[in-house]
């Protein structure tokens, strides 16, 4: 911490920038996983996967809209990722244990919660078709959520909270 105390306030990343960067990281990681899985194991092109995301709003029409539905799918992917990152960050303000210790434990639990929320709440309430029940996809998606989505979000929240606390200390000094 002594090094941080000598840095100007602008040297610590702002929470908003960390949340946006985290959104891009988590959203891209999720897309790479989904597109890679479906391309490698089932020959489905990435644009089709992104249109599946857009089908949450457009329904089956998404697959007839071409590039417009791909752009909508990308927008939705990153909007949903932002909500996931922001929600953990917001709750960590009320429950500091989420960022103080156990990032892996809370991150894994959050990733599992995100999997359940997306598949049992969000998708059924959307215009999207029912998700795939292929066992390798389900198991892979659960592992991806628990290990590649939740923990990075918890780490991002910790960094964003640390940056804002460091700036608060510097401004009061």
Short mmCIF file of the C-alpha atoms (twelve columns), coordinates in Angstrom:
data_MODEL
# 
_entry.id   MODEL 
# 
loop_
_atom_site.group_PDB 
_atom_site.id 
_atom_site.type_symbol 
_atom_site.label_atom_id 
_atom_site.label_alt_id 
_atom_site.label_comp_id 
_atom_site.label_asym_id 
_atom_site.label_seq_id 
_atom_site.Cartn_x 
_atom_site.Cartn_y 
_atom_site.Cartn_z 
_atom_site.pdbx_PDB_model_num 
ATOM 1   C CA . UNK A 1   0.000   0.000   0.000   1 
ATOM 2   C CA . UNK A 2   2.855   2.521   0.493   1 
ATOM 3   C CA . UNK A 3   3.337   2.657   -3.274  1 
ATOM 4   C CA . UNK A 4   -0.354  3.432   -3.787  1 
ATOM 5   C CA . UNK A 5   -0.219  6.274   -1.288  1 
ATOM 6   C CA . UNK A 6   2.481   7.996   -3.379  1 
ATOM 7   C CA . UNK A 7   0.539   7.731   -6.625  1 
ATOM 8   C CA . UNK A 8   -1.649  10.605  -7.771  1 
ATOM 9   C CA . UNK A 9   -5.410  10.049  -7.464  1 
ATOM 10  C CA . UNK A 10  -5.689  9.636   -11.225 1 
ATOM 11  C CA . UNK A 11  -3.305  6.627   -11.174 1 
ATOM 12  C CA . UNK A 12  -5.865  4.283   -9.597  1 
ATOM 13  C CA . UNK A 13  -8.397  3.037   -12.128 1 
ATOM 14  C CA . UNK A 14  -11.833 4.541   -11.674 1 
ATOM 15  C CA . UNK A 15  -14.575 2.073   -10.707 1 
ATOM 16  C CA . UNK A 16  -16.580 2.916   -13.836 1 
ATOM 17  C CA . UNK A 17  -13.632 2.065   -16.074 1 
ATOM 18  C CA . UNK A 18  -13.072 -1.225  -14.244 1 
ATOM 19  C CA . UNK A 19  -16.762 -2.114  -14.542 1 
ATOM 20  C CA . UNK A 20  -16.763 -1.334  -18.257 1 
ATOM 21  C CA . UNK A 21  -13.519 -3.251  -18.806 1 
ATOM 22  C CA . UNK A 22  -14.906 -6.130  -16.756 1 
ATOM 23  C CA . UNK A 23  -18.062 -6.094  -18.841 1 
ATOM 24  C CA . UNK A 24  -16.055 -6.386  -22.057 1 
ATOM 25  C CA . UNK A 25  -13.868 -9.133  -20.576 1 
ATOM 26  C CA . UNK A 26  -16.720 -11.241 -19.162 1 
ATOM 27  C CA . UNK A 27  -19.008 -10.689 -22.169 1 
ATOM 28  C CA . UNK A 28  -16.248 -11.630 -24.602 1 
ATOM 29  C CA . UNK A 29  -15.191 -14.667 -22.568 1 
ATOM 30  C CA . UNK A 30  -18.793 -15.879 -22.568 1 
ATOM 31  C CA . UNK A 31  -19.126 -15.333 -26.325 1 
ATOM 32  C CA . UNK A 32  -15.845 -17.112 -27.054 1 
ATOM 33  C CA . UNK A 33  -16.978 -20.082 -24.972 1 
ATOM 34  C CA . UNK A 34  -20.417 -20.308 -26.612 1 
ATOM 35  C CA . UNK A 35  -19.220 -19.688 -30.166 1 
ATOM 36  C CA . UNK A 36  -16.266 -22.045 -29.742 1 
ATOM 37  C CA . UNK A 37  -18.390 -24.847 -28.316 1 
ATOM 38  C CA . UNK A 38  -21.090 -24.668 -30.991 1 
ATOM 39  C CA . UNK A 39  -18.613 -24.179 -33.857 1 
ATOM 40  C CA . UNK A 40  -16.203 -26.955 -32.846 1 
ATOM 41  C CA . UNK A 41  -18.739 -29.575 -31.778 1 
ATOM 42  C CA . UNK A 42  -21.740 -28.803 -33.979 1 
ATOM 43  C CA . UNK A 43  -20.513 -26.653 -36.877 1 
ATOM 44  C CA . UNK A 44  -22.740 -23.691 -35.949 1 
ATOM 45  C CA . UNK A 45  -21.291 -20.346 -37.100 1 
ATOM 46  C CA . UNK A 46  -20.731 -17.612 -34.494 1 
ATOM 47  C CA . UNK A 47  -23.212 -15.261 -36.177 1 
ATOM 48  C CA . UNK A 48  -25.950 -17.812 -35.535 1 
ATOM 49  C CA . UNK A 49  -25.042 -17.962 -31.831 1 
ATOM 50  C CA . UNK A 50  -25.237 -14.172 -31.613 1 
ATOM 51  C CA . UNK A 51  -28.612 -14.273 -33.375 1 
ATOM 52  C CA . UNK A 52  -29.764 -16.711 -30.677 1 
ATOM 53  C CA . UNK A 53  -29.003 -13.967 -28.158 1 
ATOM 54  C CA . UNK A 54  -31.040 -11.473 -30.213 1 
ATOM 55  C CA . UNK A 55  -33.888 -13.994 -30.331 1 
ATOM 56  C CA . UNK A 56  -34.514 -13.112 -26.702 1 
ATOM 57  C CA . UNK A 57  -36.053 -9.904  -28.064 1 
ATOM 58  C CA . UNK A 58  -36.980 -10.824 -31.649 1 
ATOM 59  C CA . UNK A 59  -37.985 -14.469 -31.255 1 
ATOM 60  C CA . UNK A 60  -37.614 -16.643 -34.371 1 
ATOM 61  C CA . UNK A 61  -37.560 -13.507 -36.521 1 
ATOM 62  C CA . UNK A 62  -33.973 -12.970 -35.336 1 
ATOM 63  C CA . UNK A 63  -32.737 -15.601 -37.803 1 
ATOM 64  C CA . UNK A 64  -34.266 -13.713 -40.746 1 
ATOM 65  C CA . UNK A 65  -32.853 -10.295 -39.843 1 
ATOM 66  C CA . UNK A 66  -29.215 -10.943 -40.831 1 
ATOM 67  C CA . UNK A 67  -26.635 -8.408  -39.704 1 
ATOM 68  C CA . UNK A 68  -29.148 -6.293  -37.793 1 
ATOM 69  C CA . UNK A 69  -29.927 -9.159  -35.424 1 
ATOM 70  C CA . UNK A 70  -26.199 -9.896  -35.028 1 
ATOM 71  C CA . UNK A 71  -25.659 -6.289  -33.929 1 
ATOM 72  C CA . UNK A 72  -28.635 -6.510  -31.585 1 
ATOM 73  C CA . UNK A 73  -27.282 -9.790  -30.179 1 
ATOM 74  C CA . UNK A 74  -23.884 -8.215  -29.509 1 
ATOM 75  C CA . UNK A 75  -25.510 -5.229  -27.831 1 
ATOM 76  C CA . UNK A 76  -27.644 -7.525  -25.659 1 
ATOM 77  C CA . UNK A 77  -24.654 -9.723  -24.775 1 
ATOM 78  C CA . UNK A 78  -22.698 -6.805  -23.419 1 
ATOM 79  C CA . UNK A 79  -25.726 -5.159  -21.800 1 
ATOM 80  C CA . UNK A 80  -26.475 -8.361  -19.887 1 
ATOM 81  C CA . UNK A 81  -22.791 -8.709  -18.981 1 
ATOM 82  C CA . UNK A 82  -22.784 -5.148  -17.660 1 
ATOM 83  C CA . UNK A 83  -25.804 -5.878  -15.465 1 
ATOM 84  C CA . UNK A 84  -24.056 -8.985  -14.097 1 
ATOM 85  C CA . UNK A 85  -20.862 -7.078  -13.293 1 
ATOM 86  C CA . UNK A 86  -22.656 -4.006  -11.931 1 
ATOM 87  C CA . UNK A 87  -25.023 -6.088  -9.748  1 
ATOM 88  C CA . UNK A 88  -22.154 -7.849  -7.963  1 
ATOM 89  C CA . UNK A 89  -20.349 -4.538  -7.520  1 
ATOM 90  C CA . UNK A 90  -23.502 -2.893  -6.132  1 
ATOM 91  C CA . UNK A 91  -24.266 -5.716  -3.705  1 
ATOM 92  C CA . UNK A 92  -20.627 -5.764  -2.553  1 
ATOM 93  C CA . UNK A 93  -21.210 -2.273  -1.206  1 
ATOM 94  C CA . UNK A 94  -23.846 -3.682  1.165   1 
ATOM 95  C CA . UNK A 95  -22.089 -7.012  1.800   1 
ATOM 96  C CA . UNK A 96  -18.362 -6.234  1.996   1 
ATOM 97  C CA . UNK A 97  -17.484 -9.900  2.635   1 
ATOM 98  C CA . UNK A 98  -18.102 -10.482 -1.099  1 
ATOM 99  C CA . UNK A 99  -14.910 -8.599  -1.886  1 
ATOM 100 C CA . UNK A 100 -12.861 -8.845  1.307   1 
ATOM 101 C CA . UNK A 101 -12.274 -12.571 1.334   1 
ATOM 102 C CA . UNK A 102 -13.391 -15.668 -0.454  1 
ATOM 103 C CA . UNK A 103 -13.428 -14.199 -3.952  1 
ATOM 104 C CA . UNK A 104 -13.277 -17.708 -5.383  1 
ATOM 105 C CA . UNK A 105 -16.037 -19.018 -3.139  1 
ATOM 106 C CA . UNK A 106 -18.369 -16.059 -3.671  1 
ATOM 107 C CA . UNK A 107 -17.394 -15.807 -7.327  1 
ATOM 108 C CA . UNK A 108 -18.216 -19.470 -7.961  1 
ATOM 109 C CA . UNK A 109 -21.513 -19.124 -6.094  1 
ATOM 110 C CA . UNK A 110 -22.355 -15.982 -8.078  1 
ATOM 111 C CA . UNK A 111 -21.489 -17.733 -11.348 1 
ATOM 112 C CA . UNK A 112 -23.814 -20.608 -10.425 1 
ATOM 113 C CA . UNK A 113 -26.540 -18.116 -9.498  1 
ATOM 114 C CA . UNK A 114 -26.070 -16.393 -12.883 1 
ATOM 115 C CA . UNK A 115 -26.455 -19.729 -14.674 1 
ATOM 116 C CA . UNK A 116 -29.712 -20.471 -12.836 1 
ATOM 117 C CA . UNK A 117 -31.030 -16.922 -13.260 1 
ATOM 118 C CA . UNK A 118 -30.326 -16.843 -16.995 1 
ATOM 119 C CA . UNK A 119 -31.658 -20.310 -17.748 1 
ATOM 120 C CA . UNK A 120 -34.590 -20.476 -15.334 1 
ATOM 121 C CA . UNK A 121 -35.727 -16.849 -15.214 1 
ATOM 122 C CA . UNK A 122 -34.401 -14.636 -18.032 1 
ATOM 123 C CA . UNK A 123 -34.624 -17.016 -21.007 1 
ATOM 124 C CA . UNK A 124 -38.112 -18.351 -20.113 1 
ATOM 125 C CA . UNK A 125 -39.398 -14.765 -19.790 1 
ATOM 126 C CA . UNK A 126 -37.873 -13.755 -23.137 1 
ATOM 127 C CA . UNK A 127 -38.974 -14.480 -26.681 1 
ATOM 128 C CA . UNK A 128 -36.074 -16.946 -27.093 1 
ATOM 129 C CA . UNK A 129 -36.607 -20.618 -27.698 1 
ATOM 130 C CA . UNK A 130 -35.899 -23.074 -24.899 1 
ATOM 131 C CA . UNK A 131 -32.157 -23.551 -24.384 1 
ATOM 132 C CA . UNK A 132 -30.247 -26.628 -25.431 1 
ATOM 133 C CA . UNK A 133 -30.387 -29.697 -23.214 1 
ATOM 134 C CA . UNK A 134 -27.314 -31.370 -24.752 1 
ATOM 135 C CA . UNK A 135 -25.481 -32.702 -21.685 1 
ATOM 136 C CA . UNK A 136 -22.043 -31.442 -22.771 1 
ATOM 137 C CA . UNK A 137 -23.471 -27.943 -23.311 1 
ATOM 138 C CA . UNK A 138 -25.270 -27.888 -19.959 1 
ATOM 139 C CA . UNK A 139 -22.245 -29.162 -18.013 1 
ATOM 140 C CA . UNK A 140 -19.886 -26.863 -19.927 1 
ATOM 141 C CA . UNK A 141 -22.143 -23.862 -19.340 1 
ATOM 142 C CA . UNK A 142 -22.390 -24.553 -15.618 1 
ATOM 143 C CA . UNK A 143 -18.595 -24.886 -15.351 1 
ATOM 144 C CA . UNK A 144 -18.060 -21.778 -17.472 1 
ATOM 145 C CA . UNK A 145 -20.419 -19.742 -15.277 1 
ATOM 146 C CA . UNK A 146 -18.883 -21.041 -12.051 1 
ATOM 147 C CA . UNK A 147 -15.224 -20.761 -13.054 1 
ATOM 148 C CA . UNK A 148 -14.896 -18.253 -15.902 1 
ATOM 149 C CA . UNK A 149 -17.696 -15.755 -15.232 1 
ATOM 150 C CA . UNK A 150 -18.373 -15.489 -11.483 1 
ATOM 151 C CA . UNK A 151 -14.781 -15.286 -10.154 1 
ATOM 152 C CA . UNK A 152 -13.652 -12.599 -12.624 1 
ATOM 153 C CA . UNK A 153 -16.734 -10.546 -11.731 1 
ATOM 154 C CA . UNK A 154 -15.897 -10.870 -8.023  1 
ATOM 155 C CA . UNK A 155 -12.288 -9.842  -8.721  1 
ATOM 156 C CA . UNK A 156 -13.444 -6.852  -10.802 1 
ATOM 157 C CA . UNK A 157 -15.749 -5.730  -7.984  1 
ATOM 158 C CA . UNK A 158 -12.883 -6.007  -5.493  1 
ATOM 159 C CA . UNK A 159 -10.593 -3.924  -7.716  1 
ATOM 160 C CA . UNK A 160 -13.306 -1.324  -8.347  1 
ATOM 161 C CA . UNK A 161 -14.072 -1.015  -4.631  1 
ATOM 162 C CA . UNK A 162 -10.350 -0.809  -3.772  1 
ATOM 163 C CA . UNK A 163 -9.846  1.927   -6.371  1 
ATOM 164 C CA . UNK A 164 -12.719 4.003   -5.057  1 
ATOM 165 C CA . UNK A 165 -11.614 3.555   -1.433  1 
ATOM 166 C CA . UNK A 166 -8.028  4.540   -2.318  1 
ATOM 167 C CA . UNK A 167 -9.280  7.679   -4.091  1 
ATOM 168 C CA . UNK A 168 -11.471 8.583   -1.097  1 
ATOM 169 C CA . UNK A 169 -8.461  8.301   1.226   1 
ATOM 170 C CA . UNK A 170 -6.298  10.422  -1.068  1 
ATOM 171 C CA . UNK A 171 -8.954  13.117  -1.411  1 
ATOM 172 C CA . UNK A 172 -9.409  13.430  2.349   1 
ATOM 173 C CA . UNK A 173 -5.635  13.570  2.988   1 
# 
